Amino acid sequence: ELVSFETLKNICKAVKIPVVAIGGINKNNLHEVLNSGVCGACFISAVFAQNDIYVAVKKLKEMFL
């Protein structure tokens, strides 16, 4: 089920364990996911559904820096 970025922020504030986001994360929403307070993000279709997996991973990695 889809969780709003506001809910994700609230979860990160409410728990004392690392929160990792997974599902539906791509280059278009990665910044918002990372700004929610998560410790990390998992990618599946944002990588494996792309024609050039190497380029897709490189672009996502650059967004983390």
C-alpha positions as CSV (number, residue, x, y, z in Angstrom):
1,E,0.0,0.0,0.0
2,L,1.2,3.5,-0.8
3,V,2.4,5.6,2.1
4,S,2.5,9.3,1.8
5,F,5.8,11.2,2.3
6,E,4.2,12.9,5.3
7,T,3.4,9.4,6.9
8,L,6.9,8.3,6.1
9,K,8.3,11.4,7.9
10,N,6.0,10.6,10.9
11,I,7.2,7.0,11.0
12,C,10.9,8.1,11.0
13,K,10.2,10.5,13.8
14,A,8.2,8.0,15.9
15,V,10.6,5.0,15.9
16,K,14.2,4.6,17.1
17,I,15.2,2.0,14.6
18,P,16.5,2.7,11.0
19,V,13.8,3.1,8.4
20,V,14.4,2.0,4.8
21,A,12.0,2.9,2.1
22,I,11.1,0.3,-0.6
23,G,8.7,0.3,-3.4
24,G,7.9,2.9,-6.1
25,I,11.1,4.8,-5.5
26,N,12.6,6.3,-8.6
27,K,14.7,9.3,-9.8
28,N,11.6,11.5,-9.8
29,N,10.7,11.0,-6.1
30,L,14.1,10.0,-4.5
31,H,14.8,13.5,-3.1
32,E,11.5,13.6,-1.3
33,V,12.0,10.1,0.0
34,L,15.5,10.9,1.3
35,N,14.2,14.1,2.9
36,S,11.6,12.2,4.9
37,G,14.3,11.0,7.3
38,V,14.8,7.4,6.0
39,C,18.2,5.8,6.4
40,G,18.1,4.3,3.0
41,A,16.1,3.4,0.0
42,C,15.7,0.3,-2.1
43,F,15.3,0.2,-5.9
44,I,14.0,-2.5,-8.1
45,S,12.2,-1.3,-11.2
46,A,14.1,2.0,-11.1
47,V,17.1,-0.1,-12.0
48,F,16.0,-3.4,-13.6
49,A,13.3,-1.9,-15.8
50,Q,15.8,0.4,-17.5
51,N,17.5,-0.3,-20.8
52,D,20.9,0.5,-19.4
53,I,21.2,-0.7,-15.8
54,Y,24.7,0.7,-15.3
55,V,23.5,4.2,-16.3
56,A,20.4,3.9,-14.1
57,V,22.4,3.0,-11.0
58,K,25.0,5.7,-11.7
59,K,22.3,8.4,-11.9
60,L,20.6,7.2,-8.7
61,K,23.9,7.0,-6.9
62,E,24.7,10.6,-7.9
63,M,21.4,11.7,-6.3
64,F,22.6,10.3,-3.0
65,L,25.6,12.6,-2.9
